[in-house]
Amino acid sequence: MTVNPGKLAQMFSATTAETLAASPDRAEAIRRGRRIAYLSICCTTVEAGVGILAGARADSTALLGFGVDSVIEVFSAAVVLWRMQAGARGERRERTALRLIGASLLLLAVFIGVGAIRSLIGHEPAAQSYLGIALAVGSIVVMQWLARAKRSVARDLSSGAVQADSVQSEICSYLAAILLVGLGLNAWLGWWWADPLAALAMVPLVLKEGWSAWRGEACGCSHLHEADHI
């Protein structure tokens, strides 16, 4: 087969031009993804601190569970950030970290469930917590925004890890909505049982998140050889 040198040179030039044009966009997407990851860690750290403090003061199982879940979300976001920085290296360590995240979430589900059932049986009402209500409202707004931002980065990078992390942020916003209902009914209508019921409603979401992490799905491990990871 005869090869036309001129045609080869033209094809090579076109491919090089496309690569150079795509590289700045990808580099910008990586920088944006890291900024969002750092912002996510900051937000969930504040969320965890306020949730645990307010939950302890109000003796609220739902608030405490939400706060502890946020601690685990901080660790999860840090794993994703590390994954973005480390590229394809450290897959085994990432799987180990995900197992730890999964085990922590499964234990958290047990903690929330037992605490809620104990409160219902023992008729242990939680105190009103307007700080908790403000936290829940803020978390719904911020976590939904973070989820959309992470999905955008995931599309630009074809990254299963960032896509899965966006799902975790969305789940966090659902937990905040459940928390808001429970705290609101307790504060405004005096329905003391709303708080432990809200805590029980969180259990299936936490269990699902924990099982996904245990199986290596929370950070896109099942797509490591399919998606273009950083």
C-alpha distance (Angstrom), angle and dihedral (degrees) to the residues before:
residue distance angle dihedral
M1 . . .
T2 3.79 . .
V3 3.79 116.1 .
N4 3.75 119.6 -151.6
P5 3.84 106.8 -138.2
G6 3.77 91.6 -158.4
K7 3.79 92.3 53.5
L8 3.82 91.5 47.5
A9 3.79 90.5 51.7
Q10 3.80 90.5 49.7
M11 3.81 92.1 49.8
F12 3.82 91.6 47.2
S13 3.81 91.3 49.9
A14 3.81 91.7 49.8
T15 3.83 92.5 49.0
T16 3.80 91.9 47.4
A17 3.79 91.2 49.5
E18 3.81 91.5 50.9
T19 3.83 91.3 49.2
L20 3.79 92.9 49.2
A21 3.78 90.6 47.1
A22 3.82 92.0 50.2
S23 3.83 96.2 44.7
P24 3.84 97.0 69.4
D25 3.82 90.2 49.2
R26 3.80 91.9 50.0
A27 3.80 92.8 45.3
E28 3.80 89.7 50.9
A29 3.81 90.7 48.9
I30 3.82 90.1 51.9
R31 3.82 91.2 50.1
R32 3.80 90.4 47.8
G33 3.79 90.9 48.3
R34 3.80 91.9 52.6
R35 3.81 92.0 48.3
I36 3.79 90.1 51.6
A37 3.82 91.1 47.0
Y38 3.81 91.7 52.6
L39 3.81 90.6 46.4
S40 3.81 89.9 49.6
I41 3.81 90.8 52.6
C42 3.82 91.1 50.1
C43 3.82 93.0 48.4
T44 3.79 95.6 47.0
T45 3.82 91.0 46.2
V46 3.81 90.6 56.4
E47 3.80 89.5 42.8
A48 3.80 91.3 52.4
G49 3.80 94.6 47.9
V50 3.80 95.4 47.4
G51 3.80 93.0 42.3
I52 3.80 95.1 52.0
L53 3.81 93.3 42.8
A54 3.81 94.3 47.5
G55 3.81 91.7 41.9
A56 3.80 92.6 52.5
R57 3.81 92.1 47.8
A58 3.81 93.7 48.3
D59 3.82 95.3 36.0
S60 3.81 86.7 -127.4
T61 3.80 116.5 163.1
A62 3.81 91.2 -164.5
L63 3.81 93.5 51.9
L64 3.79 93.6 45.5
G65 3.78 91.1 48.8
F66 3.80 91.0 49.4
G67 3.79 91.1 49.8
V68 3.80 94.3 49.3
D69 3.81 90.2 46.5
S70 3.81 87.8 54.8
V71 3.82 89.8 54.6
I72 3.79 88.8 56.3
E73 3.82 89.9 46.3
V74 3.83 88.9 56.5
F75 3.79 89.8 55.2
S76 3.79 91.2 45.7
A77 3.82 92.6 50.9
A78 3.80 89.7 48.6
V79 3.82 89.8 53.6
V80 3.81 90.2 52.8
L81 3.81 91.6 47.7
W82 3.80 90.2 50.1
R83 3.79 88.7 49.0
M84 3.80 90.9 53.5
Q85 3.79 91.4 50.7
A86 3.81 97.0 42.4
G87 3.80 97.8 47.3
A88 3.78 115.4 -160.3
R89 3.82 93.4 -17.0
G90 3.78 122.5 103.4
E91 3.81 98.6 29.8
R92 3.81 92.0 148.9
R93 3.80 92.1 49.8
E94 3.81 89.9 48.8
R95 3.78 90.9 53.4
T96 3.81 89.7 50.7
A97 3.81 90.4 50.5
L98 3.80 90.3 49.8
R99 3.80 90.5 51.5
L100 3.81 88.6 54.0
I101 3.82 91.0 48.8
G102 3.80 90.4 48.6
A103 3.80 93.8 48.4
S104 3.82 91.0 48.2
L105 3.80 92.0 51.3
L106 3.81 92.7 47.7
L107 3.82 90.1 51.0
L108 3.80 88.9 46.9
A109 3.81 90.1 54.7
V110 3.82 89.3 53.8
F111 3.83 90.9 47.4
I112 3.81 92.6 50.6
G113 3.80 93.6 44.4
V114 3.81 95.7 48.7
G115 3.81 92.5 44.6
A116 3.81 92.7 49.5
I117 3.81 94.0 48.0
R118 3.80 90.6 47.6
S119 3.81 90.8 51.5
L120 3.81 91.9 49.4
I121 3.81 94.8 47.3
G122 3.79 94.4 42.1
H123 3.81 93.4 42.9
E124 3.80 91.2 -126.2
P125 3.81 107.3 166.9
A126 3.78 120.2 -157.1
A127 3.78 119.6 -129.5
Q128 3.80 119.9 -110.7
S129 3.79 112.5 -87.1
Y130 3.78 116.8 -167.9
L131 3.80 88.1 170.0
G132 3.80 87.5 59.3
I133 3.81 90.8 49.0
A134 3.81 91.0 51.7
L135 3.82 89.4 48.1
A136 3.80 91.5 51.8
V137 3.81 93.2 50.0
G138 3.80 92.3 47.3
S139 3.80 92.1 46.9
I140 3.80 92.9 52.6
V141 3.81 91.6 54.2
V142 3.82 97.9 40.8
M143 3.82 97.2 42.4
Q144 3.80 93.0 48.6
W145 3.82 89.3 51.6
L146 3.81 91.7 47.4
A147 3.81 91.0 48.8
R148 3.82 91.5 54.3
A149 3.81 92.1 45.7
K150 3.81 92.1 50.0
R151 3.81 91.7 48.3
S152 3.80 89.2 54.2
V153 3.82 91.6 52.1
A154 3.81 90.9 45.0
R155 3.81 90.4 55.7
D156 3.80 92.6 48.3
L157 3.82 92.6 49.5
S158 3.81 98.9 33.0
S159 3.80 84.7 -128.6
G160 3.79 120.1 163.5
A161 3.81 89.8 -170.7
V162 3.80 95.0 59.0
Q163 3.81 90.8 41.7
A164 3.80 91.0 54.7
D165 3.81 90.8 46.3
S166 3.81 88.6 55.1
V167 3.81 88.2 56.0
Q168 3.81 89.5 53.9
S169 3.81 90.7 53.2
E170 3.80 89.1 50.3
I171 3.80 91.4 50.2
C172 3.81 88.6 50.8
S173 3.81 89.3 56.1
Y174 3.83 89.4 51.8
L175 3.80 90.2 51.6
A176 3.82 88.6 50.4
A177 3.82 90.5 52.1
I178 3.82 91.1 51.5
L179 3.81 89.3 47.3
L180 3.81 91.1 50.5
V181 3.79 92.4 53.6
G182 3.79 92.7 49.7
L183 3.80 95.9 45.6
G184 3.80 92.8 42.7
L185 3.80 94.7 51.8
N186 3.81 90.3 47.3
A187 3.82 93.8 48.2
W188 3.80 100.7 41.1
L189 3.81 104.6 29.3
G190 3.79 100.6 25.5
W191 3.79 92.9 -122.2
W192 3.80 97.0 155.1
W193 3.82 92.1 -178.2
A194 3.83 91.4 60.6
D195 3.82 91.4 79.4
P196 3.83 97.4 56.0
L197 3.81 90.4 40.3
A198 3.81 89.3 53.7
A199 3.79 88.1 50.2
L200 3.82 90.5 52.1
A201 3.81 89.7 49.5
M202 3.82 88.6 57.5
V203 3.81 93.1 57.1
P204 3.85 98.5 79.3
L205 3.84 92.0 50.3
V206 3.81 92.6 47.5
L207 3.82 90.9 46.7
K208 3.81 91.3 50.4
E209 3.80 91.7 48.4
G210 3.81 91.7 46.9
W211 3.80 94.2 48.4
S212 3.81 91.1 48.8
A213 3.80 90.4 51.9
W214 3.81 91.9 47.0
R215 3.80 89.6 53.1
G216 3.81 90.9 48.6
E217 3.79 96.1 -110.0
A218 3.82 100.9 112.2
C219 3.78 93.4 78.9
G220 3.75 98.1 30.5
C221 3.80 97.7 -97.8
S222 3.78 90.4 148.6
H223 3.82 87.7 62.5
L224 3.80 98.7 47.4
H225 3.76 91.9 112.6
E226 3.78 96.1 35.9
A227 3.80 105.4 46.3
D228 3.76 127.9 58.8
H229 3.79 99.4 -108.8
I230 3.76 123.6 -168.5
